[in-house]
Amino acid sequence: MEFIMHGVSIAKRWGQSRWRAGGAGWQGSRRAEASPKAGPRSQKQLELKVAELVQFLLIKDQKKIPIKRADILKHVVGDYKDIFPDLLKLAAQRLEYVFGYRLVELEPKSNTYILINTLEPVEEDAEVRGDQGTPTTGLLMIVLGLIFMKGNSIKETEVWDFLRRLGVHPTKKHLIFGDPKKLITEDFVRQRYLEYRRIPHTDPVDYEFQWGPRTNLETSKMKVLKFVAKVHNQDPKDWPAQYCEALAEEEARARPQTGGPAPSS
């Protein structure tokens, strides 16, 4: 799960990077591994190929027929066969952490795959779903993570700058999310997972997102930070500022609440 990247390699962006504290994106971790060997291919070419592979897998899965490796190579990979394992790994990471599907090989060395739904809604609340009942938790968690890692508020333009790199556009219907703009700016807002406000004195007009009251009740900064850390196979403490903020919230929640209504006589 990547968040608003600027000139970062595709390998770092998917599972081998970390948040840049105080910024709106990720930067390579000191523990990051080397990028896949891509020869003369540009970063944009690799991004497009991974996005194409993800789209192909999602479409094929609609028929619930196992997806053959040979079909992937024939219809998508083409001249990228030399880095197919890397492309498949990156696509699998995106499928799991953005769309909520795990790419699984049916049997060892069978070269046939299926997608399994893995994401549960926040705190198992079934309301966080699109109009067609498809899980949208991945998208919600991305936005919640963006907000927290950015300092508890983020411009809408920054959110869409990132989501476009995942093939999620505000003006295009999405295979999984339907109408992404409606889902984020209306549905999640109506469900009170997000607050959506106009930023004063902006030209052109821009809006910002913050966590809504329902998010604060159902989840926590620590849980969202752990989600981000899990995606990148790192420890929440790798982001000291966010970890301290999340820990302070946990401690505050654990303290007995005072100032409630007096007991009736």
Backbone as CSV, one residue per row, in Angstrom:
resi,resn,N_x,N_y,N_z,CA_x,CA_y,CA_z,C_x,C_y,C_z
1,MET,0.866,-1.184,0.000,0.000,0.000,0.000,0.890,1.218,0.000
2,GLU,0.899,1.910,-1.089,1.719,3.094,-1.210,0.878,4.342,-1.073
3,PHE,1.507,5.430,-0.676,0.792,6.671,-0.479,1.580,7.821,-1.083
4,ILE,1.018,8.451,-2.114,1.566,9.616,-2.801,3.079,9.545,-2.924
5,MET,3.545,8.919,-3.990,4.958,8.725,-4.183,5.481,9.728,-5.200
6,HIS,6.698,10.182,-5.012,7.315,11.111,-5.941,8.678,10.559,-6.344
7,GLY,8.745,10.003,-7.547,10.016,9.524,-8.066,10.609,8.371,-7.291
8,VAL,9.784,7.517,-6.714,10.287,6.375,-5.959,10.153,5.138,-6.820
9,SER,11.115,4.242,-6.751,11.083,3.073,-7.622,9.900,2.185,-7.294
10,ILE,9.477,1.406,-8.279,8.292,0.558,-8.100,8.508,-0.478,-7.008
11,ALA,9.725,-0.969,-6.863,9.974,-1.965,-5.818,9.852,-1.337,-4.440
12,LYS,10.370,-0.130,-4.273,10.278,0.536,-2.986,8.841,0.879,-2.666
13,ARG,8.062,1.189,-3.706,6.706,1.634,-3.461,5.826,0.506,-2.984
14,TRP,6.164,-0.747,-3.318,5.279,-1.853,-2.937,5.983,-2.788,-1.975
15,GLY,5.804,-2.522,-0.683,6.255,-3.442,0.345,7.684,-3.287,0.773
16,GLN,8.419,-2.317,0.211,9.818,-2.173,0.587,10.139,-0.710,0.860
17,SER,9.200,0.041,1.388,9.424,1.447,1.646,8.800,1.847,2.953
18,ARG,8.982,3.103,3.318,8.426,3.558,4.583,7.935,4.980,4.456
19,TRP,7.119,5.363,5.410,6.585,6.718,5.391,7.682,7.725,5.667
20,ARG,7.603,8.844,4.996,8.479,9.967,5.272,7.756,10.817,6.303
21,ALA,8.270,10.850,7.510,7.586,11.547,8.602,7.329,12.995,8.230
22,GLY,6.080,13.403,8.420,5.706,14.782,8.156,5.412,15.066,6.710
23,GLY,5.583,14.072,5.832,5.329,14.294,4.419,4.117,13.537,3.966
24,ALA,3.863,13.620,2.657,2.662,12.975,2.122,3.023,11.751,1.324
25,GLY,4.121,11.091,1.647,4.486,9.939,0.844,5.417,9.007,1.560
26,TRP,6.024,8.134,0.770,6.940,7.140,1.300,8.334,7.451,0.801
27,GLN,9.312,7.041,1.587,10.670,7.084,1.091,11.301,5.734,1.365
28,GLY,12.348,5.392,0.620,12.933,4.076,0.763,13.471,3.831,2.157
29,SER,13.167,2.674,2.705,13.674,2.300,4.013,15.129,1.879,3.897
30,ARG,15.854,2.039,4.988,17.238,1.559,4.995,17.293,0.051,4.876
31,ARG,16.168,-0.599,5.201,16.117,-2.057,5.111,15.547,-2.524,3.790
32,ALA,15.277,-1.574,2.888,14.666,-1.955,1.616,15.625,-2.785,0.789
33,GLU,15.051,-3.703,0.026,15.852,-4.539,-0.847,16.033,-3.858,-2.188
34,ALA,16.853,-4.437,-3.015,17.104,-3.851,-4.324,15.877,-3.949,-5.201
35,SER,15.777,-3.024,-6.153,14.656,-3.028,-7.083,14.789,-4.199,-8.044
36,PRO,13.657,-4.642,-8.618,13.742,-5.690,-9.623,14.572,-5.227,-10.806
37,LYS,15.256,-6.139,-11.441,16.034,-5.791,-12.618,15.088,-5.457,-13.757
38,ALA,15.194,-4.235,-14.218,14.236,-3.780,-15.216,14.888,-3.388,-16.522
39,GLY,16.216,-3.517,-16.614,16.876,-3.154,-17.856,16.597,-1.706,-18.203
40,PRO,16.303,-1.445,-19.480,16.081,-0.072,-19.914,14.669,0.437,-19.652
41,ARG,13.807,-0.387,-19.070,12.422,0.033,-18.876,12.331,1.162,-17.859
42,SER,11.454,2.081,-18.134,11.279,3.218,-17.240,10.384,2.841,-16.072
43,GLN,10.438,3.656,-15.042,9.586,3.437,-13.879,8.121,3.478,-14.281
44,LYS,7.779,4.418,-15.157,6.383,4.538,-15.586,5.930,3.281,-16.319
45,GLN,6.811,2.705,-17.143,6.463,1.479,-17.856,6.177,0.348,-16.877
46,LEU,6.985,0.246,-15.831,6.778,-0.799,-14.834,5.481,-0.569,-14.064
47,GLU,5.217,0.684,-13.725,3.972,1.004,-13.023,2.765,0.579,-13.850
48,LEU,2.804,0.920,-15.131,1.691,0.591,-16.015,1.526,-0.915,-16.173
49,LYS,2.644,-1.628,-16.239,2.569,-3.075,-16.403,1.979,-3.741,-15.156
50,VAL,2.370,-3.285,-13.978,1.795,-3.832,-12.746,0.303,-3.524,-12.681
51,ALA,-0.066,-2.292,-13.022,-1.487,-1.916,-13.023,-2.276,-2.764,-14.014
52,GLU,-1.680,-3.030,-15.178,-2.335,-3.860,-16.194,-2.514,-5.287,-15.689
53,LEU,-1.507,-5.802,-15.005,-1.576,-7.157,-14.470,-2.651,-7.261,-13.384
54,VAL,-2.721,-6.274,-12.513,-3.747,-6.260,-11.469,-5.137,-6.241,-12.086
55,GLN,-5.331,-5.386,-13.079,-6.631,-5.294,-13.739,-7.002,-6.616,-14.405
56,PHE,-6.045,-7.255,-15.051,-6.278,-8.537,-15.710,-6.717,-9.588,-14.691
57,LEU,-6.033,-9.658,-13.562,-6.358,-10.650,-12.537,-7.746,-10.404,-11.939
58,LEU,-8.088,-9.145,-11.724,-9.407,-8.823,-11.176,-10.524,-9.199,-12.142
59,ILE,-10.307,-8.919,-13.418,-11.320,-9.237,-14.427,-11.487,-10.750,-14.568
60,LYS,-10.368,-11.476,-14.632,-10.433,-12.932,-14.769,-11.103,-13.568,-13.553
61,ASP,-10.886,-12.983,-12.386,-11.454,-13.557,-11.167,-12.972,-13.453,-11.132
62,GLN,-13.545,-12.542,-11.888,-15.000,-12.389,-11.890,-15.701,-13.674,-12.324
63,LYS,-15.052,-14.455,-13.173,-15.630,-15.715,-13.641,-15.356,-16.869,-12.675
64,LYS,-14.529,-16.619,-11.671,-14.185,-17.630,-10.664,-13.576,-18.890,-11.283
65,ILE,-12.866,-18.697,-12.370,-12.142,-19.787,-13.018,-10.654,-19.579,-12.740
66,PRO,-9.926,-20.617,-12.327,-8.501,-20.456,-12.055,-7.769,-19.761,-13.199
67,ILE,-6.866,-18.886,-12.824,-6.121,-18.085,-13.797,-4.810,-18.787,-14.108
68,LYS,-4.576,-19.068,-15.367,-3.376,-19.798,-15.767,-2.197,-18.850,-15.967
69,ARG,-1.048,-19.316,-15.514,0.176,-18.536,-15.699,0.425,-18.271,-17.175
70,ALA,0.141,-19.259,-18.009,0.362,-19.106,-19.447,-0.479,-17.966,-20.015
71,ASP,-1.703,-17.814,-19.503,-2.563,-16.728,-19.977,-2.033,-15.370,-19.533
72,ILE,-1.501,-15.322,-18.325,-0.920,-14.070,-17.836,0.257,-13.667,-18.713
73,LEU,1.115,-14.640,-18.995,2.290,-14.358,-19.823,1.884,-13.927,-21.225
74,LYS,0.875,-14.576,-21.763,0.458,-14.306,-23.141,-0.248,-12.966,-23.286
75,HIS,-1.173,-12.681,-22.385,-2.046,-11.525,-22.557,-1.561,-10.260,-21.852
76,VAL,-0.651,-10.397,-20.901,-0.234,-9.220,-20.137,1.274,-9.001,-20.151
77,VAL,2.008,-10.014,-19.781,3.437,-9.838,-19.516,4.229,-9.526,-20.771
78,GLY,4.015,-10.300,-21.826,4.692,-10.024,-23.087,6.199,-9.996,-22.962
79,ASP,6.793,-8.850,-23.309,8.251,-8.716,-23.309,8.845,-8.548,-21.915
80,TYR,8.011,-8.623,-20.895,8.502,-8.452,-19.527,8.706,-9.799,-18.832
81,LYS,8.812,-10.876,-19.603,8.927,-12.210,-19.015,10.149,-12.350,-18.120
82,ASP,11.201,-11.595,-18.410,12.424,-11.712,-17.614,12.232,-11.234,-16.175
83,ILE,11.216,-10.404,-15.939,10.959,-9.939,-14.569,9.558,-10.352,-14.108
84,PHE,9.019,-11.404,-14.715,7.669,-11.841,-14.360,7.503,-12.115,-12.867
85,PRO,8.434,-12.831,-12.199,8.246,-13.080,-10.763,8.121,-11.789,-9.960
86,ASP,8.906,-10.774,-10.344,8.837,-9.503,-9.636,7.509,-8.803,-9.895
87,LEU,7.062,-8.821,-11.140,5.781,-8.199,-11.476,4.638,-8.879,-10.727
88,LEU,4.687,-10.211,-10.677,3.626,-10.958,-10.001,3.620,-10.654,-8.503
89,LYS,4.798,-10.533,-7.921,4.889,-10.225,-6.495,4.323,-8.839,-6.201
90,LEU,4.684,-7.868,-7.035,4.192,-6.504,-6.839,2.684,-6.430,-7.039
91,ALA,2.197,-7.141,-8.043,0.752,-7.178,-8.292,0.026,-7.832,-7.117
92,ALA,0.612,-8.897,-6.573,-0.004,-9.588,-5.437,-0.082,-8.679,-4.219
93,GLN,0.967,-7.892,-3.993,0.957,-6.960,-2.869,-0.132,-5.918,-3.044
94,ARG,-0.257,-5.399,-4.241,-1.280,-4.382,-4.492,-2.677,-4.980,-4.336
95,LEU,-2.870,-6.184,-4.847,-4.171,-6.838,-4.732,-4.579,-7.019,-3.275
96,GLU,-3.629,-7.403,-2.445,-3.973,-7.689,-1.051,-4.232,-6.432,-0.245
97,TYR,-3.347,-5.459,-0.362,-3.435,-4.323,0.543,-4.285,-3.172,0.028
98,VAL,-4.598,-3.174,-1.249,-5.467,-2.134,-1.788,-6.864,-2.670,-2.044
99,PHE,-6.939,-3.846,-2.655,-8.233,-4.378,-3.074,-8.772,-5.471,-2.163
100,GLY,-7.948,-5.967,-1.248,-8.438,-6.963,-0.308,-8.492,-8.378,-0.846
101,TYR,-7.654,-8.690,-1.822,-7.608,-10.042,-2.377,-6.187,-10.592,-2.290
102,ARG,-6.089,-11.863,-1.916,-4.789,-12.519,-1.891,-4.667,-13.432,-3.097
103,LEU,-3.571,-13.316,-3.811,-3.299,-14.165,-4.970,-2.695,-15.471,-4.469
104,VAL,-3.372,-16.579,-4.755,-2.964,-17.880,-4.228,-2.811,-18.878,-5.365
105,GLU,-1.706,-19.637,-5.336,-1.530,-20.721,-6.298,-2.342,-21.920,-5.804
106,LEU,-3.173,-22.486,-6.661,-4.078,-23.560,-6.249,-3.332,-24.745,-5.658
107,GLU,-2.306,-25.191,-6.343,-1.474,-26.285,-5.868,-0.030,-25.941,-6.197
108,PRO,0.913,-26.432,-5.384,2.315,-26.143,-5.656,2.710,-26.511,-7.086
109,LYS,3.344,-25.576,-7.754,3.859,-25.762,-9.114,2.759,-26.025,-10.144
110,SER,1.519,-25.675,-9.791,0.426,-25.879,-10.750,0.344,-24.751,-11.765
111,ASN,0.945,-23.601,-11.428,0.907,-22.424,-12.304,-0.520,-21.975,-12.604
112,THR,-1.409,-22.196,-11.666,-2.776,-21.675,-11.768,-3.101,-20.956,-10.461
113,TYR,-3.808,-19.839,-10.578,-4.027,-18.974,-9.423,-5.506,-18.614,-9.259
114,ILE,-5.863,-18.268,-8.025,-7.181,-17.713,-7.746,-6.992,-16.532,-6.796
115,LEU,-8.017,-15.696,-6.690,-8.003,-14.585,-5.745,-8.932,-14.919,-4.586
116,ILE,-8.459,-14.680,-3.375,-9.244,-14.933,-2.168,-9.475,-13.617,-1.444
117,ASN,-10.713,-13.363,-1.058,-11.049,-12.156,-0.309,-10.436,-12.248,1.082
118,THR,-9.635,-11.261,1.464,-8.929,-11.322,2.747,-9.287,-10.219,3.715
119,LEU,-9.744,-9.082,3.222,-9.965,-7.938,4.098,-11.342,-7.972,4.733
120,GLU,-11.373,-7.722,6.028,-12.631,-7.529,6.739,-12.821,-6.039,6.940
121,PRO,-14.055,-5.559,6.976,-14.287,-4.144,7.246,-13.703,-3.729,8.586
122,VAL,-13.512,-2.427,8.782,-12.967,-1.915,10.026,-13.781,-2.452,11.195
123,GLU,-13.079,-3.102,12.130,-13.739,-3.676,13.301,-14.915,-4.564,12.908
124,GLU,-14.786,-5.251,11.761,-15.799,-6.184,11.276,-17.162,-5.522,11.076
125,ASP,-17.160,-4.228,10.753,-18.415,-3.520,10.510,-18.770,-3.658,9.048
126,ALA,-19.835,-4.369,8.758,-20.188,-4.689,7.379,-20.710,-3.500,6.600
127,GLU,-20.876,-2.337,7.243,-21.408,-1.194,6.506,-20.375,-0.590,5.569
128,VAL,-19.085,-0.863,5.842,-18.053,-0.285,4.995,-17.934,-1.115,3.733
129,ARG,-18.939,-1.047,2.887,-18.955,-1.792,1.648,-19.585,-0.943,0.567
130,GLY,-19.217,-1.227,-0.659,-19.770,-0.469,-1.769,-21.205,-0.860,-2.043
131,ASP,-21.789,-0.193,-3.019,-23.192,-0.424,-3.329,-23.458,-1.862,-3.749
132,GLN,-22.477,-2.516,-4.344,-22.672,-3.881,-4.822,-22.192,-4.920,-3.811
133,GLY,-21.846,-4.486,-2.597,-21.436,-5.428,-1.572,-19.965,-5.800,-1.645
134,THR,-19.191,-5.175,-2.524,-17.772,-5.486,-2.617,-17.027,-4.790,-1.494
135,PRO,-16.043,-5.451,-0.887,-15.336,-4.845,0.228,-14.538,-3.628,-0.224
136,THR,-14.618,-2.572,0.560,-13.887,-1.346,0.240,-12.940,-0.969,1.360
137,THR,-12.681,-1.920,2.259,-11.828,-1.632,3.403,-10.436,-1.196,2.984
138,GLY,-9.892,-1.809,1.945,-8.552,-1.443,1.510,-8.448,0.026,1.179
139,LEU,-9.421,0.531,0.434,-9.412,1.939,0.057,-9.583,2.828,1.285
140,LEU,-10.478,2.450,2.175,-10.673,3.235,3.393,-9.401,3.267,4.225
141,MET,-8.746,2.118,4.389,-7.526,2.074,5.188,-6.421,2.902,4.561
142,ILE,-6.365,2.938,3.238,-5.382,3.774,2.566,-5.607,5.234,2.932
143,VAL,-6.849,5.679,2.829,-7.151,7.082,3.114,-6.905,7.397,4.588
144,LEU,-7.305,6.498,5.478,-7.053,6.713,6.901,-5.553,6.787,7.181
145,GLY,-4.790,5.912,6.528,-3.346,5.942,6.699,-2.738,7.225,6.175
146,LEU,-3.198,7.670,5.015,-2.729,8.932,4.455,-2.958,10.076,5.428
147,ILE,-4.155,10.132,5.972,-4.511,11.221,6.876,-3.611,11.218,8.104
148,PHE,-3.456,10.048,8.719,-2.660,9.975,9.941,-1.192,10.284,9.680
149,MET,-0.632,9.674,8.649,0.790,9.846,8.391,1.121,11.255,7.904
150,LYS,0.137,11.960,7.383,0.330,13.323,6.904,0.176,14.346,8.025
151,GLY,-0.239,13.917,9.197,-0.408,14.850,10.293,-1.858,15.072,10.657
152,ASN,-2.689,14.057,10.378,-4.116,14.049,10.729,-4.983,14.913,9.833
153,SER,-4.435,15.355,8.723,-5.212,16.109,7.738,-4.467,16.062,6.413
154,ILE,-5.210,15.900,5.316,-4.566,15.846,4.008,-5.479,16.447,2.954
155,LYS,-4.877,17.130,1.989,-5.653,17.730,0.904,-6.227,16.644,0.001
156,GLU,-7.409,16.904,-0.519,-8.032,15.951,-1.432,-7.180,15.747,-2.675
157,THR,-6.564,16.820,-3.173,-5.739,16.695,-4.375,-4.589,15.728,-4.150
158,GLU,-4.027,15.707,-2.954,-2.934,14.787,-2.649,-3.424,13.344,-2.616
159,VAL,-4.624,13.156,-2.102,-5.197,11.807,-2.075,-5.360,11.271,-3.491
160,TRP,-5.934,12.082,-4.373,-6.159,11.612,-5.741,-4.856,11.489,-6.518
161,ASP,-3.872,12.322,-6.205,-2.565,12.174,-6.857,-2.011,10.782,-6.604
162,PHE,-2.200,10.288,-5.391,-1.733,8.939,-5.076,-2.611,7.865,-5.693
163,LEU,-3.918,7.993,-5.517,-4.826,6.944,-5.970,-4.763,6.737,-7.473
164,ARG,-4.480,7.795,-8.216,-4.344,7.635,-9.674,-3.233,6.654,-10.011
165,ARG,-2.199,6.622,-9.209,-1.090,5.695,-9.456,-1.503,4.254,-9.200
166,LEU,-2.607,4.071,-8.506,-3.139,2.727,-8.277,-4.221,2.379,-9.277
167,GLY,-4.453,3.276,-10.221,-5.502,3.048,-11.198,-6.879,3.407,-10.685
168,VAL,-6.933,4.207,-9.628,-8.207,4.654,-9.052,-8.352,6.142,-9.348
169,HIS,-9.281,6.487,-10.229,-9.455,7.865,-10.685,-10.788,8.424,-10.203
170,PRO,-10.822,9.709,-9.865,-12.068,10.289,-9.354,-13.180,10.364,-10.387
171,THR,-12.823,10.337,-11.671,-13.837,10.503,-12.724,-14.098,9.228,-13.511
172,LYS,-13.501,8.102,-13.084,-13.673,6.856,-13.823,-14.259,5.770,-12.924
173,LYS,-15.210,5.015,-13.452,-15.781,3.891,-12.702,-14.711,2.828,-12.500
174,HIS,-14.633,2.297,-11.297,-13.618,1.306,-10.964,-14.251,-0.069,-10.821
175,LEU,-13.505,-1.089,-11.246,-14.006,-2.459,-11.234,-14.419,-2.911,-9.840
176,ILE,-13.667,-2.521,-8.824,-13.935,-2.943,-7.455,-14.695,-1.880,-6.669
177,PHE,-14.294,-0.626,-6.815,-14.825,0.434,-5.969,-16.003,1.190,-6.572
178,GLY,-16.357,0.878,-7.804,-17.466,1.591,-8.433,-17.091,3.029,-8.717
179,ASP,-17.801,3.977,-8.121,-17.510,5.404,-8.255,-16.627,5.816,-7.078
180,PRO,-15.294,5.865,-7.272,-14.393,6.131,-6.147,-14.639,7.478,-5.481
181,LYS,-14.918,8.501,-6.278,-15.118,9.829,-5.682,-16.355,9.835,-4.789
182,LYS,-17.424,9.222,-5.255,-18.635,9.142,-4.433,-18.375,8.326,-3.172
183,LEU,-17.661,7.226,-3.330,-17.372,6.360,-2.194,-16.612,7.113,-1.110
184,ILE,-15.591,7.877,-1.529,-14.730,8.552,-0.560,-15.359,9.830,-0.023
185,THR,-15.871,10.671,-0.918,-16.349,11.991,-0.489,-17.803,12.003,-0.025
186,GLU,-18.553,10.936,-0.320,-19.951,10.892,0.108,-20.226,9.717,1.050
187,ASP,-19.951,8.490,0.582,-20.303,7.313,1.384,-19.520,7.253,2.694
188,PHE,-18.190,7.350,2.612,-17.382,7.307,3.831,-17.686,8.500,4.736
189,VAL,-18.023,9.627,4.133,-18.368,10.818,4.916,-19.722,10.622,5.592
190,ARG,-20.691,10.099,4.851,-22.013,9.845,5.416,-21.948,8.815,6.546
191,GLN,-21.080,7.827,6.386,-20.909,6.802,7.416,-20.070,7.308,8.589
192,ARG,-19.568,8.540,8.463,-18.796,9.237,9.490,-17.416,8.647,9.719
193,TYR,-16.891,7.965,8.704,-15.506,7.527,8.774,-14.557,8.667,8.430
194,LEU,-15.026,9.599,7.616,-14.208,10.727,7.190,-14.947,12.037,7.404
195,GLU,-14.141,13.092,7.656,-14.633,14.464,7.608,-14.074,15.076,6.330
196,TYR,-14.917,15.827,5.640,-14.555,16.372,4.324,-14.913,17.850,4.332
197,ARG,-13.891,18.715,4.331,-14.120,20.149,4.473,-13.395,20.938,3.383
198,ARG,-14.017,22.034,2.993,-13.372,22.946,2.056,-12.279,23.720,2.780
199,ILE,-11.134,23.867,2.113,-10.030,24.633,2.673,-10.225,26.101,2.296
200,PRO,-10.297,27.002,3.259,-10.525,28.420,2.947,-9.391,29.020,2.116
201,HIS,-9.753,29.951,1.267,-8.797,30.766,0.514,-7.895,29.933,-0.398
202,THR,-8.430,28.903,-1.005,-7.660,28.116,-1.972,-8.182,28.385,-3.373
203,ASP,-7.275,28.562,-4.312,-7.631,28.816,-5.705,-6.659,28.041,-6.590
204,PRO,-7.122,26.972,-7.273,-8.511,26.504,-7.311,-8.966,25.924,-5.967
205,VAL,-10.263,25.799,-5.826,-10.844,25.311,-4.575,-10.322,23.913,-4.260
206,ASP,-9.920,23.699,-3.027,-9.464,22.380,-2.596,-10.152,22.025,-1.286
207,TYR,-10.179,20.730,-1.028,-10.805,20.220,0.186,-9.784,19.392,0.956
208,GLU,-10.096,19.103,2.202,-9.215,18.279,3.017,-10.013,17.186,3.714
209,PHE,-9.304,16.110,4.034,-9.896,14.991,4.766,-9.293,14.904,6.164
210,GLN,-10.125,14.548,7.111,-9.689,14.189,8.453,-10.463,12.947,8.879
211,TRP,-10.010,12.304,9.931,-10.757,11.165,10.443,-12.105,11.632,10.978
212,GLY,-13.130,10.827,10.755,-14.443,11.122,11.291,-14.635,10.489,12.656
213,PRO,-15.701,10.850,13.352,-15.926,10.332,14.709,-16.103,8.822,14.762
214,ARG,-16.652,8.239,13.715,-16.842,6.787,13.718,-15.501,6.067,13.655
215,THR,-14.571,6.601,12.893,-13.233,6.011,12.828,-12.586,6.033,14.199
216,ASN,-12.695,7.170,14.895,-12.087,7.285,16.219,-12.701,6.315,17.218
217,LEU,-13.963,5.950,17.018,-14.625,5.011,17.915,-14.304,3.561,17.575
218,GLU,-14.180,3.260,16.284,-14.042,1.868,15.854,-12.601,1.393,15.747
219,THR,-11.695,2.312,15.513,-10.308,1.901,15.363,-9.436,2.888,16.122
220,SER,-8.138,2.875,15.877,-7.222,3.769,16.582,-6.025,4.069,15.698
221,LYS,-5.275,5.072,16.089,-4.072,5.426,15.343,-3.065,4.277,15.367
222,MET,-3.016,3.573,16.486,-2.077,2.457,16.578,-2.459,1.345,15.614
223,LYS,-3.753,1.057,15.503,-4.188,0.008,14.583,-3.885,0.382,13.135
224,VAL,-4.109,1.640,12.795,-3.820,2.082,11.431,-2.317,2.051,11.180
225,LEU,-1.531,2.473,12.167,-0.078,2.434,12.022,0.411,0.998,11.879
226,LYS,-0.182,0.075,12.621,0.197,-1.335,12.500,-0.164,-1.878,11.120
227,PHE,-1.273,-1.391,10.577,-1.659,-1.789,9.221,-0.601,-1.337,8.223
228,VAL,-0.169,-0.083,8.335,0.875,0.444,7.455,2.159,-0.359,7.633
229,ALA,2.519,-0.648,8.885,3.742,-1.397,9.155,3.669,-2.808,8.591
230,LYS,2.512,-3.440,8.719,2.340,-4.794,8.199,2.522,-4.821,6.689
231,VAL,1.966,-3.817,6.033,2.094,-3.743,4.584,3.555,-3.725,4.176
232,HIS,4.375,-3.025,4.935,5.776,-2.853,4.574,6.708,-3.786,5.322
233,ASN,6.132,-4.751,6.033,6.937,-5.732,6.756,7.931,-5.034,7.680
234,GLN,7.438,-4.023,8.371,8.274,-3.273,9.290,7.578,-3.156,10.638
235,ASP,8.225,-2.459,11.542,7.695,-2.287,12.888,7.095,-0.892,13.022
236,PRO,5.983,-0.743,13.730,5.405,0.593,13.911,6.397,1.609,14.469
237,LYS,7.365,1.139,15.248,8.349,2.049,15.835,9.295,2.641,14.794
238,ASP,9.248,2.121,13.576,10.077,2.690,12.515,9.622,4.102,12.143
239,TRP,8.441,4.490,12.602,7.933,5.850,12.397,7.772,6.475,13.783
240,PRO,8.859,6.995,14.371,8.845,7.422,15.779,7.762,8.445,16.112
241,ALA,7.592,9.458,15.268,6.611,10.507,15.574,5.200,9.940,15.612
242,GLN,4.869,9.153,14.591,3.529,8.570,14.543,3.330,7.544,15.662
243,TYR,4.387,6.802,15.965,4.271,5.794,17.015,4.023,6.449,18.371
244,CYS,4.750,7.523,18.657,4.559,8.216,19.931,3.151,8.798,20.029
245,GLU,2.663,9.352,18.924,1.309,9.905,18.911,0.270,8.808,19.137
246,ALA,0.466,7.682,18.467,-0.475,6.572,18.615,-0.420,5.988,20.024
247,LEU,0.783,5.890,20.574,0.938,5.350,21.927,0.279,6.266,22.957
248,ALA,0.430,7.569,22.768,-0.199,8.524,23.682,-1.719,8.381,23.646
249,GLU,-2.265,8.147,22.451,-3.707,7.944,22.335,-4.127,6.671,23.063
250,GLU,-3.335,5.596,22.913,-3.650,4.339,23.593,-3.661,4.529,25.111
251,GLU,-2.671,5.261,25.614,-2.582,5.483,27.057,-3.744,6.338,27.548
252,ALA,-4.125,7.336,26.748,-5.249,8.196,27.131,-6.549,7.402,27.180
253,ARG,-6.718,6.502,26.236,-7.932,5.683,26.213,-7.983,4.709,27.390
254,ALA,-6.812,4.313,27.864,-6.759,3.332,28.950,-7.031,3.959,30.313
255,ARG,-6.868,5.295,30.402,-7.110,5.963,31.680,-8.604,6.016,31.992
256,PRO,-8.973,5.887,33.264,-10.393,5.981,33.636,-10.967,7.330,33.234
257,GLN,-12.158,7.318,32.692,-12.816,8.550,32.282,-13.452,9.225,33.495
258,THR,-13.296,10.550,33.561,-13.877,11.319,34.661,-14.796,12.381,34.105
259,GLY,-15.570,12.964,34.974,-16.426,14.065,34.549,-17.733,13.620,33.949
260,GLY,-18.112,12.343,34.134,-19.364,11.844,33.590,-20.537,12.302,34.429
261,PRO,-21.731,11.949,34.052,-22.916,12.358,34.796,-22.937,11.762,36.199
262,ALA,-23.421,12.533,37.134,-23.476,12.073,38.525,-24.533,10.987,38.659
263,PRO,-24.291,9.996,39.509,-25.283,8.928,39.684,-26.569,9.482,40.264
264,SER,-27.677,8.922,39.828,-28.974,9.381,40.324,-29.201,8.891,41.741
265,SER,-29.896,9.670,42.531,-30.138,9.303,43.926,-31.406,8.478,44.050
